Amino acid sequence: RLCHGPPRCRNVTFVRCDRWVPGWREVDPREAAVEACRRHLAAYGPTRRDELEHWLSQTLPDDVFAELAAELEEVEVEGHRSLALAGTTFPDAAPGGVRLLGHYDVYVIGCTPRDRLIPLQRERIFQRGAGPNPALLVDGAVAGTWARKRRGRRTEIRVEPFRKLTATQRRELAAEAA
């Protein structure tokens, strides 16, 4: 019933959807919960029920989960059993390369399980409940943090990897920073 409205300086605002969104219609809360789960699975899956509930910040009623479960299949990813929308295909190759992800990147926010995505120093990504901070991604996993600072016309990027990078990874990082 509420959605983010236009910002007021640094303040977040909310607006009533029925007054702000043309064509707004009420949706059955049960249908909405199932659809939100479908969309999460399509964007961030596979996932487990507890991870989905963590993302939603609420427990899914058993009847809602049962309806959703009819559309899911159990899959194994790197030795972990999870749920995916039936028919979802996954790449054969493992993720590779170096990337710089910005503040609040959806990959870091939505990816589960987080202990596999951020195997080292998770507190540096989610400092004092804030974040996620900008992350250095190496071969699909968070491997450091980074920051940028404007100096006149230049932008300096400072990267703090959690472990030593290989020569190839340093070259890829330089290309990504450029």
N, C-alpha and C positions, 0 to 999 in steps of 0.2 A: 504493500500500500504506500510505501515511501520509496523514493529513490534520491540519489544525489542530485542536488540542484547546483546552480551556478555558485562558484566560490565568492566569498566576500573577503577580500584581502587574503589573509592566511586562514580564515575560518571556513569550515565545511558547512554547507547548508543542505537541507533536505526539503523536498517538495512532495505534495500529495499527487500520486500518479493520476488519479481521476481528474485533477485540475490541470495537469502539466503535459500529459502524454495524449495526443489526439488519438481517438479510437480505443482508449483504454477500456478494458473489460475485466471484471473480477474473474478469477480462476479458482477452481476448487483447490483448497490447500493440499489435499492428497495428490491431485494431478500435478500441481506445481512442484511438489517434493520429488515425485518420480521423474519429471522432466528435468529438474535441476541436476539430479543424479545422472541421468542419461548424458546431459551436456558435459558434466564433469568427467565422466568416463570417456567420452569422445575426445575431450581435450587433453586429459591428464592420465588416462587409464594405462595399464591396468591398476587396480587398487583393491584393497580389502575393505570389508564393511566398516571396521573400526577407523580406518584412515578416511573413508568417506564421511563418517560421522564427525571426525575431528575437523575436517574441512567445512562441514555444515555448521559446526558448533552446536550440534544437537543430536540426540539419539533418534534414529529412524524407527518409527513404529514397525512392528513385525509385519503387519499387513501391507504396508508400503514397500518394505524390503522384499516381501514375497512377490509382489507384482513386478518389481524391478528384476528380481532374480530369474524370472521366467525368460528374460531377454539376455541373460548373461551366460558366459561359459567360464569354467575355471582354466587358467593358463599358468604356466610356470615360466618365470623370467629370472634368469641367473640364480636358479635354485629356490626361488620364493614363489609360493602359490598365491595367486591373486585372481581377481575377477575382471573380465573385459566384456564389452558388448559382443554378442555372438557375431562371428564373421570378421572381427577385427584382425587385420594383418599387421605384422611387425617386421621391420627390416632384419635381414639376416646378419648384416655387419654390425659390429659394436660401434658405438659413437666414437668419433675421433676428432682431433684438432683442438685448437685453443680459441676460446671466445671470451670477450669481456661483456658481462651482463650488468645492466644498470640497476639502480635502486628499484626495489619492488618488482623485479622481473618475474613474470608469471611462471617461468620454468622453475624457479626456486620456490615460489609461493605454492604452486599446485602439485609439484612432484612429490610422490610418496614411494616408498618410505624414505623419510628425510635422512635417516642415518646412513642410507646407501648413497644418497645424493651428496651429502655433506659428511664424509667419513672422518674428517679431522676438524677440530677447532670450530664447531658449530656456533659456539658463543660469539665468535668474531663476525659471523654473518647476521646473527640476531642479537646484537648487543643491547642489553638492558631492555629487552622487549621491543626494541625498534627494528626497523629493517623490513625486509632483508637489505643489507648493505650491498653495494656493488660487488659482484663476485667474479673471480677468475675461474673459468670452466676449462678443465683439461680432460679430454676423452669422455665427456658427458658427466663428470663429477666436479663438484666445487673443490678447488685446489688453492684458493687464496682470495684476497680482497684487493680492491684497487680504488684509487681516488684520482680526481682530476682537479687541476687548479689553473685558472686563467692568469696569465702573466702577459699583460698587454695584448698583443695580437696572437700570442701563442697559447696553446693549452698543453700543460704538462700532465703526464699520466704517471702516477707512482703505483707500482704493483708490489704487493707483499705476498708471495707464494707461501703456502704452508710447508712446502718441501722444495728441494732444489729441482729446477727445471732442466731438462736435457737441452742440448744445443739446438735440436730441431724444434722443441717447444719454445725456446727463446726466440728463434727466427719467426715462428708462427705468431707469437705474441707481438713482436715488433710490427709485423704486417697487420695484425688486428688493430693495434693501437693507431697505426697510420690511417 
